[in-house]
Amino acid sequence: MDEKKNKKNQLLNKKLSRKENEKNIETNFYKDENINEDEEKPIIQINQNNNNLNWINKTRTLIVASRGITHQERHLINDLVSLIPNAKKEYKIEKDIAREQLVEICYNHSCKYCLYFEHRKHELVLWLFKSTEGPLIKFKINNIHVLNEIKLMGNCIKYSRPLLSFDKNFQKLPYLKLIMEMLIQAFNSPKGHPKTRPFYDHILSFSFIDNNIFFRNYQILNEIKEKYKNEDSEEKINLLEIGPRFTMEIIRIFNNALGGKTLYLNKNYISPKRILKNKIDNYKKRKLKNEE
């Protein structure tokens, strides 16, 4: 028993001596009058270098969905969260309160960009906007194929930095340039992010065809080896599709984050409600002809 008590007392004495030494170091540091403000700056910089000073771009993208989304749409949102390392996922929001709460949620999570998936009866709408300032882009999402459905051969490491590739058509028209810039800011992972890997493993491609933006995800491979290195030639690059895949049809571009003036309107877009009305009207006309 005496030996155990002696060991406990020794440990307590060691802890007390450590605390006293730390206090003495702090008091001596603050009491030293010779230290100037210019001399304190390098001490702060050293601490920042340990905490990954290269992570300067701290932009985050918020990913939210409305209530009532389907099983497939929920899997699509989870796949996008796994692709974007600087993404913040939030719980589902009701449609009526969404516009009022989204800016507050972005402010609380310190997110500059937001991807809001609104489920409707016959369509899924994506609202991509920059918080407080705008602009806001409204898309209709079609042809959804999730990772669990496709079962493609490609594969990539989670949270590896992607290469973003855009079609030449994005540089022709001014509204497409704006969309390209918004997609870059939303899907690009910042350099030096603590979750990212220090290499490029896959490509996120956006191609504009017939007023639709096709989203694809490809893995970078070499013909002989599985991985591609700097020593290998560019001609031997192969791309294998990973998934997910979907298409985005442009509906409208607004000036502010929650609406405002319309900068661009797609006249070729027809809403599903209008399609149903046209079908009903055609059916009524046929019925009247048959009765006559």
N, C-alpha and C positions, 0 to 999 in steps of 0.2 A: 504493500500500500504506500509506503514511504517513497519508493522509487517512482510510482505513478504520479504522486503529488509533486515530486521534484521535476519530472518531465513537463508537467503542466505549467509549473511556475517558470521554467526556462522558456517555453514557447510564448507565454504571456510577456515575459521580459523582452524577447526578441521583437514582438509586434510593437510594443511600446517604444522601443528604441528606433524602429523604422519610422513610426509616425513622428517622433520628435525630430529625426533627421530631415524628413520631408518639410516639416514646418520651418525648421531653421533655414533650409534652402530657399523657401518662398520668401521669408522675411529678409534674408540677405539680398535676394534679387530685387525686391521692391525698395529696400532702404538705400541701395546703391545710387547715389546722386549723380554719378559720372555717366550713367547711361542716357543717351539722347534718343529722340524719336527716330532719327535716321538709323540708329543701331538696332532698334527693335524690329524693323521691317524684315531683315533677313531671317530672324528667328521665326516669324510668321510664315515666310515663304517656305522654309524647310518643312514645317508642319503640313503645309498645303501640298507639297510634293509627295509626302507620304500618303496623302489621301487622294491620289490620282489627279494631279494638276491639269492633265491634258483634257479632262472632261469639262470643257468650257461651255459647249452648247448643251444646255440643260432643258431643252424643249421636251414636252411630254404630250402624248395624244390620248385623249379620253375616248373609250369605246363603251357605248351605252346602247341598250335595246329597250323597246317599248314592251308593254305587257301583251301577251297573246301571241308571241312568236312561235313558229312551228319547230319541230325537232331538227329539221334540216338547217333552218336559219340559226338556231342556237349553236350547232356544230360549226357553222361558218364563222361565227363571232369568236368562238374558242380558237379556231385555226388562225385567225388574224391576230389574236392576242399572243399566240405562240410565235408568230412571225416577227412581231414588232417588240423588241426588248424594252423600249421606253414607253410602253402602253400601260394605261391604268384602266382597269375594268371596274364598272360601277353596277349596282343593282338595277333591276328593271324600273322604268318610270312610266307613269300613266300618261296617256297622250295629251290630256287636257292641260296638265301642269308642266309638260316637258319644256316648253319654250321659256317659261318663267324660271325654272330651276336649273337649266343646263349651264347658264353662265355662272351661277353661284357654285355649282359643282366643279366647274373648270377652275374657278378661283380657289376653291378649297384644296383641290388636288394639284394646284399650280400647273395646269395644262393649258397650252396655247391653242391646240387644235383638238377638234372633237369629231368623232364618227358616230352619228346617231342613226340607228336602224329602226324605222317606224313600220310596224306591221299593219297592213290594211287588208280588206276583205279579199281582194284579187291581185294584190301586188305588194312588193317590199320596196320601201323608199329609203334611200340613204341621204342624210343631211351632213355634208362636210363643210365646216365653217371654222373660222378663226375667232377666238373668244374676244368679246367686247368690241373689236374693230370691224371684223368682217374681212372678206366677203363670205357669202353662203352659196354653196352649190348643191342643187337638188338633183339626185340621180334615181333612176328606176333600175333595180337589179333583176336580171334575168339569167336563166341557164345556170343555176347554182349546182356545183358538183363539189362535194366535201371530200376530205382525205379518206374517210372511212368507206366512201362509195367507190372512188375511182380505183384504188389499189394499183397505183402506178409503180414503176421500177425505181424511180429516183428517190434520193434520201439526202438529208442535210442535217448538220448539227444544230441543235436548238440555240437560238439567239446568236447565230453567226451573222456578220454584217452582210447585207445584200447589195448587189449592184443593180441600180435602177436604169432600165433601158426604155426609151420612148421612141415612137415611130416618127418619121420625118413630117408627117402631117401635123404634128403638134406645133411646129414652127411656122406654119403657113398663115393661120388665122389668129387674131388677138385673143379671142375668148379661150382658144385651146392653149395658148401660152399661159394664161391665168390658171387654167385647170392643171397644167403640167407643174407649175410652181406650187400649187396647193397639195398635189399628190406627192411631190418631193418632200415637202415639209412634214407631211403626215406619216409617210411610210419609211422615211430615211431614219436609220439609227445613228445617233451622234457618235463622233469619234471619242474614244476613251470612256464610254459608258461602262459602269462596273459589271453589268450583266453580259455585255457583248464579248465575242471572241475576236482575237486580233488577226482575222483573216477573212477573205471573201470566199464563200462556199456555194452560193446560189445567186440567181438573177430573178428579179421581179420585172416582168415586161408589161408595158402598157401600149397597146396598138389601137389606133383609131380607124375604124372601118364602118361605113354606112351609118354615121351618127351614133355609133356604139363604141365604147372603150372595152377592149378585151383584156382581162387580167389573167396572167399566167405566171407560174413559178417553176423555174428550171434549176437543175443541179449542174455544176461545172465539172466536167470529167475529161480525162485524157484517153486516147485510144488504147494505149498499152496498160497504163497504170490507173488505179482508182482515183488518185489525187492528181491535181494539176499543180506544177511547180513553176517558178520563174524561169528555170532552165529550158523548159519545154517550148516548142514552137507553137504559135497561135493557130496554125493550120490543123493541128491535131486535137483541137478542142471539140468536145461533144457535149450536147445538152440533153438531159433527161428530165422530163416533166415530173414534178413532185405533186403539185396541187396545193391548195384548192384552186378552182377556176370558176369564173363568173364574168358576166358582161354588165356594163353600166351604161344606161341610156340617159343622155343629158336631157333634163326637163327645163330647168331655169336657173339663172344666176342672179342673186340678189346683192345689193350694195352693202347692207349691214349684216351683223351676225344673226339677228332674229327677223330678217325680212328687209323691207325698205324698197327702194327703186329697183326695177328689173334692168339688169345690164344686158342680159341675153335671154331670148325665149326660143325654144325649139318648136317651130310650127308643125313639124312632121309628127310630133308626139301626140298620141291619142290615148286618153285615159280609159281605163276599163269600164267606168260608168257610162262614158259616151258610146263605147262599143256596144254595151248592152241596150242602150236606148235606140241605137241604130238598128239593132237586130229586132227589137220589139216593134219599131215603126215599120220595118220591112214585112214582118209577119202580119201586122194589121192590114197593110196594103194588099197583100196576097189574099187574105181572108175576104176582104171586100170584093175583090175581083172575082173570086170563086162564087160568092153569093150572087153577084150580078149575073 
